[in-house]
Amino acid sequence: MEVVTVGPGLAARSFPGDGRPVLLVHGLSSNARLWDLVARHLGGHPVVAVDLRGHGLSAQVPDVEPDATLAAAHDLASVCDDLGWSAPVVAGQSWGGNVVLQLAADRPLHGIALVDGGWLQLSDRFATIDDAWAVLAPPPFDGLTAEALRARLRKAHPGWSDEAVEATVGNLEIHVDGTVSPWLARERHRAIVDSMLAHRPQELYAQVECPALLLVAGAGNPAASAAAAAIPHAELVAFPGGDHDLHAQHPEEVAALIGRLA
């Protein structure tokens, strides 16, 4: 693995291979390291996992468009062009799934995997950004140390590997005193939530021409089921009892499903 710069100056983690290329996209306030375990199980395929603007090692890349979700999809298109990938498989988790859905509606892809996201239409739940932010704003991290965060994560996710825990700690910057703060600034986080409020995934489903896998944490998700029914070539795979971060909890299984698309 090596860290490279791709597209509009985004940091990315690159894994070598000779098969069909795979692009991996993290969720809101996450980072590319969450995909490392999946990427290694995709041996044989060249894999690139990006840090989107404001996240991880791309934290300092400035915003250039007011709509963060559409801007992120444009960035992914730029990454594909930069890498010379005309028809990769692209997987996105949570908000990253919405971004990947938008990309698939905008340009031909070989296949997409939507990992507990891609069907997140916030306007179905919230009337205004203030309503959405009151529920979805991140918690404060004032005074929290990296060690305390690791302990919280291990308690909340006892089945996760140490590498998955460390990758999640990578969502935050560790300061010299051991305390942490999110790479994603609070105002940028709110702007992304606002863009999600304006985004209409349901209007994009019919435009997706490539095969799509919808990986759902838990069972009985009506929005995911509706998406699977509306996307022309879609298959829904449920993970009963699964975490929202399925790629951290079940990397081998998630990699196998993504590999089917390639």
Buried (B, 14 or more C-beta within 10 A) or exposed (E): EEEBEBBBEBBBBBBEBEBBBBBBBBBBBBBBBBBBBBBBBBEEBBBBBBBBBBBBBBBEBEEEEEBBBBBBBBBBBBBBEBBEBEBBBBBBBBBBBBBBBBBBBBBEBBBBBBBBBBBBBBBEEBEEBEEBBEEBEBEEEEEBBBEEBBEEBEEEBEEBEEBBBBBBBBBBEBEEEEBBBBBBEEEBBBBBBBBBBBBEBBEBBEEBEBBBBBBBBBEEBEBBBBBBEBBEEBBBBBBEEBBBBBBBBBBEBBBEBBBBBB
